[in-house]
Each structure stands twice: as structure tokens, then as C-alpha cells.
Amino acid sequence: MEQAIALYRPEEYAFPVDGLIFEYDDLAYGRSLGATGHHENRLMALKWADTLYETVFRSLEVATTRTGMVSLTGVFDDVEIDGTTVNHAYLHNLDIFKQLALGPGDKISVYKANMIIPQIAENHTKSGSCPIPIVCPCCGEMLMIHKSPGGTQQLYCENPDCPARLVRKFVHFCSKTRMEIEGLAEQTLETFVQRGWVKNFGDLYELERHKTDIVACHGFGEKSFARLQKAIDKRRTCTLNQFIAALGIPEVGRHAGRILNRHFGGSWNAFEQAIRDGYDFTQLEDFGKVMNDNIYTWYNNAEEAVLWRPALNHITFLKEDTVMSENTNNPFAGKIVVATGKLENYTRDGIQMKLLSLGAKPASSVSKKTDYVIAGEKAGSKLTKAQDLGITILTEQQFEDMLAGVEA
Ligand SMILES: [Zn+2]
């Protein structure tokens, strides 16, 4: 076999090759060998040792992530690996950083793991002159060392008000694969957070209040503000899976979001009620104990709640398979309807679903375009605004009566 392997020269291929797979030339015999849960017994894989490249370590980049975990990245002189220039490598935990004992000017070997991810393999001079970061690069608070269940150490900034954590959380919330709010780049969000215009996810839906200041911002103008407003308005409706994935619960991402969406029928209230009832999420497909615990830790974290709960006042959850109703034979079809206050027969989600089923367009704020306002108990400012604008206001009973008139 060694001779066979020697015939292959990975460096001569036009594309990166990291190994070989051997297979029996007798297919029937090969298949008869069966398979384990994870590979077929007729196959054997070999990987070439990673090629190491020498370079010089220059500095350590320290950044606080949205979970408060502080990421460490080694920066070194440019080195060409597999046709790309590489000059930094992420250090996965504090232990790796300690073992490498890095310092500016150290001679190091780097490689690309699986031919993609740059890694520092070894430090040949181990000067150790790069100290372990002590304070958060963003807020200046002392950092803490957390030990993972697997025994590895990570640096954390525990300051709940650390702007880095907050900005990252907003970046995550708005990102393309989450709530998908276009036009809110990291830099924009950084400005909004630093200026105090957004303190929680709900504030994103009330940017109008800071319009004058935002429009005056460098690089912003009436046009981009209008564009941003439009992108945000689009996300006054979303699916449960989108919202859950956007919340940034550790380990609970898009896949988990879809499973929860299916299980709870797209209803936020059902999901929240399950948490309150102590539901065991490990019953769900692909949900492990860590994810289950993370949901509870997140839900019971008061600081987190301050961040996400206000968004619920602005969002209507759509069932993923919701098709706009064909039902147009009622007074609400095609009308913009705002429901406000506490209703007797509907939950917040419930009334929105009812309106959608009638072919109406549920909205969360009252404007001149609003056709009807359904006002429940303690309706508050939306009701006052509707009265000022002269919009037709219905009690829940009147709403039901109008429907009964049609359905009868
Ligand atoms: Zn910090």
C-alpha cells in the first residue's frame, strides 16, 4: 500500500487534496463487510500529514463576543498556504494560548486544518512574553476564567452591560439567517448602541423616535433611514423559528428553532408556557441536555429578558405554512387592523391569527392607514391615537358581532 500511496502527489493537483480513500475492487466482497453506524467497512481513509509553514508571531487580538466569551486570535507575518495568504489563526481556548507561550517575534509553525482553518501548530521559541489578557478590550472590566465541562478554559467578560456583548447580540438578532433586517450592519448597530438609541430588541422597532439624530449621522440620510424603516417593518411579522434562532440562546440555533416551531405550532405563547411548566426539551428530536438547560438558563436570566421581551410587543408570529386567507367575504378582508389591550377571547397571537384568517392585515401600531382598532381592556396609547386620528374603534364584542353578521 505504501507504494500505492507514493504514486499520489497531492501538491501536484490543481485543487486541495487532504487524503485518500481506499476501496476493495471486488464490490460484492466489499459490500459483504457491512458498516458501522459511522462508516462503511469496505472503505479506508488516510490523511496526509498537514504541511507546516514557518512564520513569525506578531500580536494577539482580543475580542469580546456576544456571549461574553473573549476570543483570542494570533496574528503573524503573511504566509502563503494552498494559494491563499494567511496571517491570523483563532486560538480555540485559553489552554491552547498558554501551551503555545506566545510572544511578539516568536518563530511559529502554522497549517490549515482540513485545508481550511488556519492553526498555529507549534511555537519554536516560546518567549511567553504575551500576557493573558486581564481586562475586557471593550468595557475594561476584569475578565474571568470559565472552565468548560470538558475541562478547557475560556476567558469571559461578565459585565452584562458590556457594549461588545450588546452589539454582538444585535448583530446576531438582525443577521441574514436570523431576523434578516437589511441595512443594519455591525457598524450601524454599534453606533445605535453606543448612542443609546437601541437598548433592547424592541427599540429596533421604535427608531422613529430617534429619526432626527439618526438622519444627522455620518453616512446616513433620509433615504437610508426610509430604507431601514422598511426593512424593519418587514420584520414586524416573522416565524417562531426565526425569532428563537435570533435570540442567541447558546446552542439553540436555526435547526433547533425549526424543531420548536413545529412542536409548538408556531406559537410563542405555547413555547413560553412550556418553559413555565418545566417542559423537558430533551424529548424533542436532536435536543440534548445542554440545549434544554440553556433554554432555562436563558429564560430565567433577568438581564436577557430585558433585552428580548420588549420585542414581543412589536412582532406577530406567522405560522410558516400560513397562506393568506381566500376568505374575503367579511368586513375585515384587506383591511389594516390593530388589536390593542387585553382581549377576553383571544391571546395576542390568537387575534393576529384570527385576523390573518379573515384576510386582514394585522398591524402593531396605529397610523392614518389603519382601518380598524379593536380595543380591549387597558388599551392605552394606541386607543388614544386612534381616537385622535378618527379611526373606527371596535370593542371585542362589536368585532365578534360584525363577524357573526357575515357568518350567519
Ligand atoms: Zn466587556
Boltz pocket constraint, residues with backbone or C-beta under 6 A from the ligand:
constraints:
  - pocket:
      binder: B
      contacts: [[A, 64], [A, 136], [A, 137], [A, 138], [A, 139], [A, 140], [A, 141], [A, 157], [A, 158], [A, 159], [A, 162], [A, 163], [A, 164]]
      max_distance: 6.0
